[in-house]
Amino acid sequence: MEILVLFFIAAYGMSNILVFGSIFDGMRKFISDMGALPYVGFLFQFISDLLGCMMCTSTWVGFFFGLFVMSPFLILVGVDPTYSWFFDGMLASGAVWAINSIVEWFEENR
């Protein structure tokens, strides 16, 4: 159980920093500006849109965590390591969406 809570908090923290953190303002602006390039602009536009969406970013954070840090599906459920990273991305997306929804609710109702 502690593994899941740690995974959820780490995924939320990393996603929150990537989407809202002021330390990445320059990087997000650079990627957004590169979206106007003629041949590869669509890729930069995709990444820019991804970094503006908490649910989208957390999916990729979950993929990264599942591949390189820890895989809750591999540890707790015993899913094959070949594709457990995919389920980790879905788990991170759902958990971060739930946490972010609660945080936004409290921000609106202060």
Residue pairs with C-beta under 8 A, 6 or more apart in sequence:
3 70
3 72
3 75
3 76
4 72
4 76
7 65
7 70
7 72
7 88
7 91
7 92
7 95
8 92
8 95
8 96
8 99
10 65
10 69
11 58
11 61
11 62
11 65
11 92
11 95
11 96
12 58
12 95
12 96
12 99
12 100
14 61
14 65
15 54
15 57
15 58
15 61
15 92
15 96
16 54
16 100
17 23
17 24
18 24
18 51
18 57
18 61
19 51
19 52
19 53
19 54
19 57
24 51
28 48
28 51
28 52
31 44
31 47
31 48
31 51
32 44
32 45
32 48
34 40
34 41
34 44
35 41
35 42
35 44
35 45
35 48
37 44
49 56
50 56
50 57
50 60
51 57
54 96
54 97
54 100
55 93
55 96
55 97
55 100
58 92
58 93
58 95
58 96
58 97
59 89
59 90
59 92
59 93
60 89
61 89
61 92
61 96
62 88
62 89
62 90
62 91
62 92
62 93
63 85
63 86
63 88
63 89
63 92
65 71
65 88
65 92
66 72
66 73
66 74
66 84
66 85
66 86
66 87
66 88
66 89
66 92
67 85
71 81
71 84
71 85
71 88
72 88
72 91
73 79
73 84
73 87
73 88
73 91
74 81
74 84
77 84
77 87
79 87
